[in-house]
Amino acid sequence: MIRRLVAAALAAAVVVAVVPALPAAAAAPRIGADVSKYQCGAPWAGAQAFAVVAVNDGLPTGTNPCLAEQLALAVASPGGGRPSVYVNTANPAPHEASWWPTRDRTKRGVAVRSPYGRCRGGATAACSWVYGASLALDDLQIRGVPRNTAARWWLDVETANTWRGSRKQHRAVLEGMTWSLVRAGQRVGLYALDHEFRDLIGPVPTSSALTRLPTWLAGAADAAAAAARRCSAAPLTRGRVLLTQWTTTAGTDRFDLDLACSVLSPAPRPTATGRHLVGARLTAKAGTWAAGTRLHYRWTRDGRPIAGATSPTHRVVRADAGHRVAVVVTGTRDGSSRAVRTSRSVAIRR
């Protein structure tokens, strides 16, 4: 995702450049690079441990002209193995799309069934879902990604592409794409700047196919230290943050590098101890977490946050009587994806 950072500078020229050498401290297994059409013809230097390659040319209906070359370089990179890929997403609606569904079939005639009902050709969530399913099937079938090449398919969500309609319709596009990819046996993730994802997609309900997808989080301010801090940021939905991204320079050219976040473990289940009576004090016992982990507390009543209840203890108030109270413990550590654990709820006597 070179994104808008380099698009203007490179629009008028064919760029041949070298991906910069990676920081020595990060040598190894945790720092990779992502590339797109803007690196066509560019040899890869440095010791990237993994790579992510753009399937599209910046538009969800186009193909990266250097896809085959870049996939081959990714496989041959020092980290080796299977690279991941990312695909562009959009929701142009009928009047701006080069193709838009008029029934429950993809552009190439594959019959599908939207969870939002029948598609009849309008700017609806049902047709947006079919549109997304069609985009992903094209990405799988006609772009040139060899079968079983990609370790994961990341859905690139950014405001630079065309989005028309409601957040529900935008979400339906991503859900349709996810359906096609998962049905083909692929692993899927979400790739975005967090504020752009919130603006375009908004809160994702737990019933959505997106709710547990992992996050690749763009927007780290600088090199690996900032990227490590971003690992413990909130994910785009409810999955873990697996990758964070920052931009670096080599001469006048800019490149995207990525940090693979560790999994924060162990993450024991907390307990809430104390008397279950109004006026009593409940105490959170978080258990033993990995060294360097910062713990954050949030008390809930019937699953909803209690205003101001963010300390390891909670004084039971009259409003808690007759309800169930629990504590949510969130662990964060630089370089690791956050872990969230919730205690068993306790019934407060009336």
Secondary structure by P-SEA (a helix, b strand, c coil): ccccccccccccccccccccccccccccccccccccccccccccccccccbbbbcccccccccccaaaaaaaaaaacccccbbbbbbbbbbbccccccccccccccccbbbbbbccccccccccaaaaaaaaaaaaaaaacccccccccccbbbbbbbccccccccaaaaaaaaaaaaaaaaaabbbbbbbccaaaaaacccccccccccccbbbbcccccccaaaaaaaccccccccccccbbbbccccccbbbbbbbbccccccccbbbbbccccccbbbbbbcccccccbbbbbbbbccccccccccccccccccccccbbbbbbbbbbcccccbbbbbcccccccc
